[in-house]
Amino acid sequence: MFYDTNFKVRYYDIETELITKIKNRLPENADLGYNIQDVMDICSKLYKDELTAVFGAVDIYDSKLPDGFKFLEDLLNSHPVIKEIIDEMTQICINEIILENGSIENREEKENDIREIIVITLFSQHLFHITHVCVCQLLETGKIDEAVITKLKKFSVDAFKQKPQTEEIVKDETLNMNSETI
């Protein structure tokens, strides 16, 4: 399994910087250049390119991604705090299923499926910039800095609990969270 620990993820910092510039733009300059949707579209493409690059994949449909996710699921579950994060997110999903359906058939199987989805979610555009740092530190040193773990928890479990209703809310929260450095 290939994972480029030397790759520097940039999409998130670029997106945050450009959106901040747009939001701070003077009203008389409101129609100049790009808008938030332009930035989000460009950075979405950049994210996909960066995600495929760390796995040495050709595109997001390359089999190297699911193979890499499976390998990293085992690796991430080997770290006690990351495992707690995955377990907590899994439990949130299980509780939602129980709330909606009253019970769960094949609970263990469902939990395993949800864990797999959560690991993939850790590589979503919202989380990849942090998860990449965690994976790199874990692969290179066998441990992850506490500040990075705290940020991952804040962006994953805490955000998962909040379930923002609109993309704008997520973007505003992301901008606020980005002011804290890893």
mmCIF file of the C-alpha atoms, coordinates in Angstrom:
data_MODEL
# 
_entry.id   MODEL 
# 
loop_
_atom_site.group_PDB 
_atom_site.id 
_atom_site.type_symbol 
_atom_site.label_atom_id 
_atom_site.label_alt_id 
_atom_site.label_comp_id 
_atom_site.label_asym_id 
_atom_site.label_entity_id 
_atom_site.label_seq_id 
_atom_site.pdbx_PDB_ins_code 
_atom_site.Cartn_x 
_atom_site.Cartn_y 
_atom_site.Cartn_z 
_atom_site.occupancy 
_atom_site.B_iso_or_equiv 
_atom_site.pdbx_formal_charge 
_atom_site.auth_seq_id 
_atom_site.auth_comp_id 
_atom_site.auth_asym_id 
_atom_site.auth_atom_id 
_atom_site.pdbx_PDB_model_num 
ATOM 1   C CA . MET A 1 1   ? 0.000   0.000  0.000   1.00 0.00 ? 1   MET A CA 1 
ATOM 2   C CA . PHE A 1 2   ? 1.399   3.375  -1.039  1.00 0.00 ? 2   PHE A CA 1 
ATOM 3   C CA . TYR A 1 3   ? 0.732   6.527  0.976   1.00 0.00 ? 3   TYR A CA 1 
ATOM 4   C CA . ASP A 1 4   ? 2.833   9.619  0.314   1.00 0.00 ? 4   ASP A CA 1 
ATOM 5   C CA . THR A 1 5   ? 3.729   10.997 3.732   1.00 0.00 ? 5   THR A CA 1 
ATOM 6   C CA . ASN A 1 6   ? 5.771   13.773 2.119   1.00 0.00 ? 6   ASN A CA 1 
ATOM 7   C CA . PHE A 1 7   ? 2.775   15.218 0.279   1.00 0.00 ? 7   PHE A CA 1 
ATOM 8   C CA . LYS A 1 8   ? 1.659   18.631 1.556   1.00 0.00 ? 8   LYS A CA 1 
ATOM 9   C CA . VAL A 1 9   ? -2.112  19.034 1.487   1.00 0.00 ? 9   VAL A CA 1 
ATOM 10  C CA . ARG A 1 10  ? -2.957  22.583 0.405   1.00 0.00 ? 10  ARG A CA 1 
ATOM 11  C CA . TYR A 1 11  ? -6.604  22.650 -0.781  1.00 0.00 ? 11  TYR A CA 1 
ATOM 12  C CA . TYR A 1 12  ? -7.988  23.511 2.646   1.00 0.00 ? 12  TYR A CA 1 
ATOM 13  C CA . ASP A 1 13  ? -5.634  26.421 3.356   1.00 0.00 ? 13  ASP A CA 1 
ATOM 14  C CA . ILE A 1 14  ? -6.214  27.843 -0.124  1.00 0.00 ? 14  ILE A CA 1 
ATOM 15  C CA . GLU A 1 15  ? -9.993  27.562 0.233   1.00 0.00 ? 15  GLU A CA 1 
ATOM 16  C CA . THR A 1 16  ? -9.994  29.163 3.675   1.00 0.00 ? 16  THR A CA 1 
ATOM 17  C CA . GLU A 1 17  ? -7.731  32.016 2.600   1.00 0.00 ? 17  GLU A CA 1 
ATOM 18  C CA . LEU A 1 18  ? -9.731  32.820 -0.534  1.00 0.00 ? 18  LEU A CA 1 
ATOM 19  C CA . ILE A 1 19  ? -13.104 32.643 1.202   1.00 0.00 ? 19  ILE A CA 1 
ATOM 20  C CA . THR A 1 20  ? -11.819 34.918 3.955   1.00 0.00 ? 20  THR A CA 1 
ATOM 21  C CA . LYS A 1 21  ? -10.680 37.405 1.307   1.00 0.00 ? 21  LYS A CA 1 
ATOM 22  C CA . ILE A 1 22  ? -14.104 37.281 -0.350  1.00 0.00 ? 22  ILE A CA 1 
ATOM 23  C CA . LYS A 1 23  ? -15.911 37.814 2.943   1.00 0.00 ? 23  LYS A CA 1 
ATOM 24  C CA . ASN A 1 24  ? -13.622 40.723 3.821   1.00 0.00 ? 24  ASN A CA 1 
ATOM 25  C CA . ARG A 1 25  ? -13.944 42.320 0.387   1.00 0.00 ? 25  ARG A CA 1 
ATOM 26  C CA . LEU A 1 26  ? -15.182 45.880 0.419   1.00 0.00 ? 26  LEU A CA 1 
ATOM 27  C CA . PRO A 1 27  ? -18.754 46.293 -0.873  1.00 0.00 ? 27  PRO A CA 1 
ATOM 28  C CA . GLU A 1 28  ? -17.558 48.372 -3.817  1.00 0.00 ? 28  GLU A CA 1 
ATOM 29  C CA . ASN A 1 29  ? -15.384 45.407 -4.895  1.00 0.00 ? 29  ASN A CA 1 
ATOM 30  C CA . ALA A 1 30  ? -18.107 42.783 -4.441  1.00 0.00 ? 30  ALA A CA 1 
ATOM 31  C CA . ASP A 1 31  ? -18.456 42.036 -8.158  1.00 0.00 ? 31  ASP A CA 1 
ATOM 32  C CA . LEU A 1 32  ? -14.740 41.707 -8.865  1.00 0.00 ? 32  LEU A CA 1 
ATOM 33  C CA . GLY A 1 33  ? -13.078 38.366 -9.569  1.00 0.00 ? 33  GLY A CA 1 
ATOM 34  C CA . TYR A 1 34  ? -14.267 35.114 -8.106  1.00 0.00 ? 34  TYR A CA 1 
ATOM 35  C CA . ASN A 1 35  ? -17.071 34.278 -5.691  1.00 0.00 ? 35  ASN A CA 1 
ATOM 36  C CA . ILE A 1 36  ? -17.405 31.683 -2.925  1.00 0.00 ? 36  ILE A CA 1 
ATOM 37  C CA . GLN A 1 37  ? -18.883 29.083 -5.289  1.00 0.00 ? 37  GLN A CA 1 
ATOM 38  C CA . ASP A 1 38  ? -15.925 29.504 -7.680  1.00 0.00 ? 38  ASP A CA 1 
ATOM 39  C CA . VAL A 1 39  ? -13.520 28.927 -4.795  1.00 0.00 ? 39  VAL A CA 1 
ATOM 40  C CA . MET A 1 40  ? -15.427 25.882 -3.555  1.00 0.00 ? 40  MET A CA 1 
ATOM 41  C CA . ASP A 1 41  ? -15.523 24.369 -7.059  1.00 0.00 ? 41  ASP A CA 1 
ATOM 42  C CA . ILE A 1 42  ? -11.803 24.905 -7.622  1.00 0.00 ? 42  ILE A CA 1 
ATOM 43  C CA . CYS A 1 43  ? -10.845 23.621 -4.180  1.00 0.00 ? 43  CYS A CA 1 
ATOM 44  C CA . SER A 1 44  ? -13.093 20.579 -4.585  1.00 0.00 ? 44  SER A CA 1 
ATOM 45  C CA . LYS A 1 45  ? -11.128 19.660 -7.703  1.00 0.00 ? 45  LYS A CA 1 
ATOM 46  C CA . LEU A 1 46  ? -7.846  20.380 -5.906  1.00 0.00 ? 46  LEU A CA 1 
ATOM 47  C CA . TYR A 1 47  ? -8.944  18.166 -2.980  1.00 0.00 ? 47  TYR A CA 1 
ATOM 48  C CA . LYS A 1 48  ? -9.692  15.251 -5.339  1.00 0.00 ? 48  LYS A CA 1 
ATOM 49  C CA . ASP A 1 49  ? -6.312  15.692 -7.022  1.00 0.00 ? 49  ASP A CA 1 
ATOM 50  C CA . GLU A 1 50  ? -4.522  15.767 -3.663  1.00 0.00 ? 50  GLU A CA 1 
ATOM 51  C CA . LEU A 1 51  ? -6.424  12.761 -2.306  1.00 0.00 ? 51  LEU A CA 1 
ATOM 52  C CA . THR A 1 52  ? -5.525  10.668 -5.340  1.00 0.00 ? 52  THR A CA 1 
ATOM 53  C CA . ALA A 1 53  ? -1.919  11.864 -5.211  1.00 0.00 ? 53  ALA A CA 1 
ATOM 54  C CA . VAL A 1 54  ? -1.291  10.631 -1.650  1.00 0.00 ? 54  VAL A CA 1 
ATOM 55  C CA . PHE A 1 55  ? -2.443  7.155  -2.660  1.00 0.00 ? 55  PHE A CA 1 
ATOM 56  C CA . GLY A 1 56  ? -0.534  7.216  -5.960  1.00 0.00 ? 56  GLY A CA 1 
ATOM 57  C CA . ALA A 1 57  ? -3.843  6.830  -7.781  1.00 0.00 ? 57  ALA A CA 1 
ATOM 58  C CA . VAL A 1 58  ? -4.732  8.020  -11.274 1.00 0.00 ? 58  VAL A CA 1 
ATOM 59  C CA . ASP A 1 59  ? -8.165  9.373  -10.279 1.00 0.00 ? 59  ASP A CA 1 
ATOM 60  C CA . ILE A 1 60  ? -10.766 8.961  -7.525  1.00 0.00 ? 60  ILE A CA 1 
ATOM 61  C CA . TYR A 1 61  ? -12.071 5.787  -9.206  1.00 0.00 ? 61  TYR A CA 1 
ATOM 62  C CA . ASP A 1 62  ? -8.688  4.044  -9.005  1.00 0.00 ? 62  ASP A CA 1 
ATOM 63  C CA . SER A 1 63  ? -8.760  0.835  -6.928  1.00 0.00 ? 63  SER A CA 1 
ATOM 64  C CA . LYS A 1 64  ? -5.792  2.167  -4.954  1.00 0.00 ? 64  LYS A CA 1 
ATOM 65  C CA . LEU A 1 65  ? -8.190  4.347  -2.948  1.00 0.00 ? 65  LEU A CA 1 
ATOM 66  C CA . PRO A 1 66  ? -10.486 1.627  -1.517  1.00 0.00 ? 66  PRO A CA 1 
ATOM 67  C CA . ASP A 1 67  ? -7.454  -0.617 -0.964  1.00 0.00 ? 67  ASP A CA 1 
ATOM 68  C CA . GLY A 1 68  ? -5.702  2.243  0.812   1.00 0.00 ? 68  GLY A CA 1 
ATOM 69  C CA . PHE A 1 69  ? -8.779  3.042  2.917   1.00 0.00 ? 69  PHE A CA 1 
ATOM 70  C CA . LYS A 1 70  ? -8.987  -0.590 4.045   1.00 0.00 ? 70  LYS A CA 1 
ATOM 71  C CA . PHE A 1 71  ? -5.317  -0.597 5.051   1.00 0.00 ? 71  PHE A CA 1 
ATOM 72  C CA . LEU A 1 72  ? -5.708  2.735  6.844   1.00 0.00 ? 72  LEU A CA 1 
ATOM 73  C CA . GLU A 1 73  ? -8.849  1.534  8.637   1.00 0.00 ? 73  GLU A CA 1 
ATOM 74  C CA . ASP A 1 74  ? -6.712  -1.063 10.392  1.00 0.00 ? 74  ASP A CA 1 
ATOM 75  C CA . LEU A 1 75  ? -3.909  1.434  11.004  1.00 0.00 ? 75  LEU A CA 1 
ATOM 76  C CA . LEU A 1 76  ? -6.214  4.126  12.413  1.00 0.00 ? 76  LEU A CA 1 
ATOM 77  C CA . ASN A 1 77  ? -8.032  1.612  14.608  1.00 0.00 ? 77  ASN A CA 1 
ATOM 78  C CA . SER A 1 78  ? -4.654  0.633  16.074  1.00 0.00 ? 78  SER A CA 1 
ATOM 79  C CA . HIS A 1 79  ? -4.335  4.118  17.605  1.00 0.00 ? 79  HIS A CA 1 
ATOM 80  C CA . PRO A 1 80  ? -6.414  4.223  20.815  1.00 0.00 ? 80  PRO A CA 1 
ATOM 81  C CA . VAL A 1 81  ? -7.664  7.814  20.501  1.00 0.00 ? 81  VAL A CA 1 
ATOM 82  C CA . ILE A 1 82  ? -8.454  7.546  16.787  1.00 0.00 ? 82  ILE A CA 1 
ATOM 83  C CA . LYS A 1 83  ? -10.264 4.288  17.546  1.00 0.00 ? 83  LYS A CA 1 
ATOM 84  C CA . GLU A 1 84  ? -12.287 6.152  20.207  1.00 0.00 ? 84  GLU A CA 1 
ATOM 85  C CA . ILE A 1 85  ? -13.201 8.808  17.618  1.00 0.00 ? 85  ILE A CA 1 
ATOM 86  C CA . ILE A 1 86  ? -14.298 6.145  15.125  1.00 0.00 ? 86  ILE A CA 1 
ATOM 87  C CA . ASP A 1 87  ? -16.208 4.269  17.853  1.00 0.00 ? 87  ASP A CA 1 
ATOM 88  C CA . GLU A 1 88  ? -17.964 7.441  19.012  1.00 0.00 ? 88  GLU A CA 1 
ATOM 89  C CA . MET A 1 89  ? -18.998 8.360  15.474  1.00 0.00 ? 89  MET A CA 1 
ATOM 90  C CA . THR A 1 90  ? -20.186 4.782  14.939  1.00 0.00 ? 90  THR A CA 1 
ATOM 91  C CA . GLN A 1 91  ? -22.260 4.932  18.114  1.00 0.00 ? 91  GLN A CA 1 
ATOM 92  C CA . ILE A 1 92  ? -23.860 8.211  16.991  1.00 0.00 ? 92  ILE A CA 1 
ATOM 93  C CA . CYS A 1 93  ? -24.912 6.498  13.745  1.00 0.00 ? 93  CYS A CA 1 
ATOM 94  C CA . ILE A 1 94  ? -26.175 3.392  15.556  1.00 0.00 ? 94  ILE A CA 1 
ATOM 95  C CA . ASN A 1 95  ? -28.217 5.568  17.925  1.00 0.00 ? 95  ASN A CA 1 
ATOM 96  C CA . GLU A 1 96  ? -29.736 7.401  14.941  1.00 0.00 ? 96  GLU A CA 1 
ATOM 97  C CA . ILE A 1 97  ? -30.707 4.091  13.335  1.00 0.00 ? 97  ILE A CA 1 
ATOM 98  C CA . ILE A 1 98  ? -32.306 2.921  16.584  1.00 0.00 ? 98  ILE A CA 1 
ATOM 99  C CA . LEU A 1 99  ? -34.176 6.227  16.931  1.00 0.00 ? 99  LEU A CA 1 
ATOM 100 C CA . GLU A 1 100 ? -35.554 5.904  13.411  1.00 0.00 ? 100 GLU A CA 1 
ATOM 101 C CA . ASN A 1 101 ? -36.265 2.151  13.381  1.00 0.00 ? 101 ASN A CA 1 
ATOM 102 C CA . GLY A 1 102 ? -36.603 1.180  17.037  1.00 0.00 ? 102 GLY A CA 1 
ATOM 103 C CA . SER A 1 103 ? -34.006 -1.591 16.725  1.00 0.00 ? 103 SER A CA 1 
ATOM 104 C CA . ILE A 1 104 ? -31.158 -2.899 14.585  1.00 0.00 ? 104 ILE A CA 1 
ATOM 105 C CA . GLU A 1 105 ? -30.888 -6.278 12.931  1.00 0.00 ? 105 GLU A CA 1 
ATOM 106 C CA . ASN A 1 106 ? -27.372 -7.638 12.537  1.00 0.00 ? 106 ASN A CA 1 
ATOM 107 C CA . ARG A 1 107 ? -25.959 -4.940 14.823  1.00 0.00 ? 107 ARG A CA 1 
ATOM 108 C CA . GLU A 1 108 ? -22.336 -6.127 14.642  1.00 0.00 ? 108 GLU A CA 1 
ATOM 109 C CA . GLU A 1 109 ? -22.435 -6.237 10.845  1.00 0.00 ? 109 GLU A CA 1 
ATOM 110 C CA . LYS A 1 110 ? -23.997 -2.753 10.726  1.00 0.00 ? 110 LYS A CA 1 
ATOM 111 C CA . GLU A 1 111 ? -21.333 -1.395 13.110  1.00 0.00 ? 111 GLU A CA 1 
ATOM 112 C CA . ASN A 1 112 ? -18.560 -2.817 10.913  1.00 0.00 ? 112 ASN A CA 1 
ATOM 113 C CA . ASP A 1 113 ? -20.123 -1.273 7.810   1.00 0.00 ? 113 ASP A CA 1 
ATOM 114 C CA . ILE A 1 114 ? -20.509 2.071  9.574   1.00 0.00 ? 114 ILE A CA 1 
ATOM 115 C CA . ARG A 1 115 ? -16.881 1.983  10.800  1.00 0.00 ? 115 ARG A CA 1 
ATOM 116 C CA . GLU A 1 116 ? -15.727 1.426  7.234   1.00 0.00 ? 116 GLU A CA 1 
ATOM 117 C CA . ILE A 1 117 ? -17.817 4.375  6.037   1.00 0.00 ? 117 ILE A CA 1 
ATOM 118 C CA . ILE A 1 118 ? -16.504 6.557  8.875   1.00 0.00 ? 118 ILE A CA 1 
ATOM 119 C CA . VAL A 1 119 ? -12.891 5.832  7.940   1.00 0.00 ? 119 VAL A CA 1 
ATOM 120 C CA . ILE A 1 120 ? -13.692 6.884  4.380   1.00 0.00 ? 120 ILE A CA 1 
ATOM 121 C CA . THR A 1 121 ? -15.421 9.971  5.831   1.00 0.00 ? 121 THR A CA 1 
ATOM 122 C CA . LEU A 1 122 ? -12.174 10.857 7.603   1.00 0.00 ? 122 LEU A CA 1 
ATOM 123 C CA . PHE A 1 123 ? -10.776 11.350 4.099   1.00 0.00 ? 123 PHE A CA 1 
ATOM 124 C CA . SER A 1 124 ? -13.666 13.547 2.971   1.00 0.00 ? 124 SER A CA 1 
ATOM 125 C CA . GLN A 1 125 ? -12.964 17.101 1.874   1.00 0.00 ? 125 GLN A CA 1 
ATOM 126 C CA . HIS A 1 126 ? -14.015 18.415 5.285   1.00 0.00 ? 126 HIS A CA 1 
ATOM 127 C CA . LEU A 1 127 ? -11.495 16.237 7.173   1.00 0.00 ? 127 LEU A CA 1 
ATOM 128 C CA . PHE A 1 128 ? -8.712  15.155 4.815   1.00 0.00 ? 128 PHE A CA 1 
ATOM 129 C CA . HIS A 1 129 ? -6.389  18.047 5.690   1.00 0.00 ? 129 HIS A CA 1 
ATOM 130 C CA . ILE A 1 130 ? -6.315  16.832 9.319   1.00 0.00 ? 130 ILE A CA 1 
ATOM 131 C CA . THR A 1 131 ? -6.551  13.084 8.714   1.00 0.00 ? 131 THR A CA 1 
ATOM 132 C CA . HIS A 1 132 ? -3.558  13.304 6.363   1.00 0.00 ? 132 HIS A CA 1 
ATOM 133 C CA . VAL A 1 133 ? -1.441  14.767 9.177   1.00 0.00 ? 133 VAL A CA 1 
ATOM 134 C CA . CYS A 1 134 ? -2.606  11.974 11.522  1.00 0.00 ? 134 CYS A CA 1 
ATOM 135 C CA . VAL A 1 135 ? -1.812  9.242  9.013   1.00 0.00 ? 135 VAL A CA 1 
ATOM 136 C CA . CYS A 1 136 ? 1.605   10.724 8.208   1.00 0.00 ? 136 CYS A CA 1 
ATOM 137 C CA . GLN A 1 137 ? 2.565   10.976 11.880  1.00 0.00 ? 137 GLN A CA 1 
ATOM 138 C CA . LEU A 1 138 ? 1.270   7.480  12.599  1.00 0.00 ? 138 LEU A CA 1 
ATOM 139 C CA . LEU A 1 139 ? 3.137   5.952  9.647   1.00 0.00 ? 139 LEU A CA 1 
ATOM 140 C CA . GLU A 1 140 ? 6.354   7.858  10.347  1.00 0.00 ? 140 GLU A CA 1 
ATOM 141 C CA . THR A 1 141 ? 6.526   7.847  14.158  1.00 0.00 ? 141 THR A CA 1 
ATOM 142 C CA . GLY A 1 142 ? 3.842   5.487  15.407  1.00 0.00 ? 142 GLY A CA 1 
ATOM 143 C CA . LYS A 1 143 ? 2.133   8.284  17.353  1.00 0.00 ? 143 LYS A CA 1 
ATOM 144 C CA . ILE A 1 144 ? 0.093   11.427 16.724  1.00 0.00 ? 144 ILE A CA 1 
ATOM 145 C CA . ASP A 1 145 ? 0.539   14.832 18.353  1.00 0.00 ? 145 ASP A CA 1 
ATOM 146 C CA . GLU A 1 146 ? -2.168  15.660 20.884  1.00 0.00 ? 146 GLU A CA 1 
ATOM 147 C CA . ALA A 1 147 ? -3.014  18.969 19.137  1.00 0.00 ? 147 ALA A CA 1 
ATOM 148 C CA . VAL A 1 148 ? -3.717  17.126 15.880  1.00 0.00 ? 148 VAL A CA 1 
ATOM 149 C CA . ILE A 1 149 ? -5.893  14.555 17.651  1.00 0.00 ? 149 ILE A CA 1 
ATOM 150 C CA . THR A 1 150 ? -7.844  17.356 19.345  1.00 0.00 ? 150 THR A CA 1 
ATOM 151 C CA . LYS A 1 151 ? -8.408  19.087 16.020  1.00 0.00 ? 151 LYS A CA 1 
ATOM 152 C CA . LEU A 1 152 ? -9.509  15.839 14.355  1.00 0.00 ? 152 LEU A CA 1 
ATOM 153 C CA . LYS A 1 153 ? -12.009 15.235 17.148  1.00 0.00 ? 153 LYS A CA 1 
ATOM 154 C CA . LYS A 1 154 ? -13.308 18.791 16.858  1.00 0.00 ? 154 LYS A CA 1 
ATOM 155 C CA . PHE A 1 155 ? -13.756 18.533 13.093  1.00 0.00 ? 155 PHE A CA 1 
ATOM 156 C CA . SER A 1 156 ? -15.169 14.982 13.135  1.00 0.00 ? 156 SER A CA 1 
ATOM 157 C CA . VAL A 1 157 ? -17.058 13.892 16.243  1.00 0.00 ? 157 VAL A CA 1 
ATOM 158 C CA . ASP A 1 158 ? -18.062 17.376 17.388  1.00 0.00 ? 158 ASP A CA 1 
ATOM 159 C CA . ALA A 1 159 ? -19.148 18.373 13.875  1.00 0.00 ? 159 ALA A CA 1 
ATOM 160 C CA . PHE A 1 160 ? -20.918 15.024 13.485  1.00 0.00 ? 160 PHE A CA 1 
ATOM 161 C CA . LYS A 1 161 ? -22.931 15.712 16.636  1.00 0.00 ? 161 LYS A CA 1 
ATOM 162 C CA . GLN A 1 162 ? -23.894 19.186 15.427  1.00 0.00 ? 162 GLN A CA 1 
ATOM 163 C CA . LYS A 1 163 ? -25.111 18.082 11.981  1.00 0.00 ? 163 LYS A CA 1 
ATOM 164 C CA . PRO A 1 164 ? -24.959 21.519 10.313  1.00 0.00 ? 164 PRO A CA 1 
ATOM 165 C CA . GLN A 1 165 ? -28.011 22.119 8.154   1.00 0.00 ? 165 GLN A CA 1 
ATOM 166 C CA . THR A 1 166 ? -26.433 24.172 5.389   1.00 0.00 ? 166 THR A CA 1 
ATOM 167 C CA . GLU A 1 167 ? -23.159 24.379 3.546   1.00 0.00 ? 167 GLU A CA 1 
ATOM 168 C CA . GLU A 1 168 ? -22.803 28.005 4.681   1.00 0.00 ? 168 GLU A CA 1 
ATOM 169 C CA . ILE A 1 169 ? -22.896 26.977 8.339   1.00 0.00 ? 169 ILE A CA 1 
ATOM 170 C CA . VAL A 1 170 ? -20.219 24.365 7.682   1.00 0.00 ? 170 VAL A CA 1 
ATOM 171 C CA . LYS A 1 171 ? -18.076 26.904 5.850   1.00 0.00 ? 171 LYS A CA 1 
ATOM 172 C CA . ASP A 1 172 ? -18.401 29.460 8.681   1.00 0.00 ? 172 ASP A CA 1 
ATOM 173 C CA . GLU A 1 173 ? -17.502 26.841 11.284  1.00 0.00 ? 173 GLU A CA 1 
ATOM 174 C CA . THR A 1 174 ? -14.599 25.656 9.156   1.00 0.00 ? 174 THR A CA 1 
ATOM 175 C CA . LEU A 1 175 ? -13.234 29.174 8.901   1.00 0.00 ? 175 LEU A CA 1 
ATOM 176 C CA . ASN A 1 176 ? -13.481 29.596 12.675  1.00 0.00 ? 176 ASN A CA 1 
ATOM 177 C CA . MET A 1 177 ? -11.789 26.238 13.322  1.00 0.00 ? 177 MET A CA 1 
ATOM 178 C CA . ASN A 1 178 ? -9.014  27.003 10.851  1.00 0.00 ? 178 ASN A CA 1 
ATOM 179 C CA . SER A 1 179 ? -7.860  29.949 12.943  1.00 0.00 ? 179 SER A CA 1 
ATOM 180 C CA . GLU A 1 180 ? -6.443  27.364 15.333  1.00 0.00 ? 180 GLU A CA 1 
ATOM 181 C CA . THR A 1 181 ? -3.262  25.876 13.922  1.00 0.00 ? 181 THR A CA 1 
ATOM 182 C CA . ILE A 1 182 ? -2.235  22.243 13.900  1.00 0.00 ? 182 ILE A CA 1 
# 
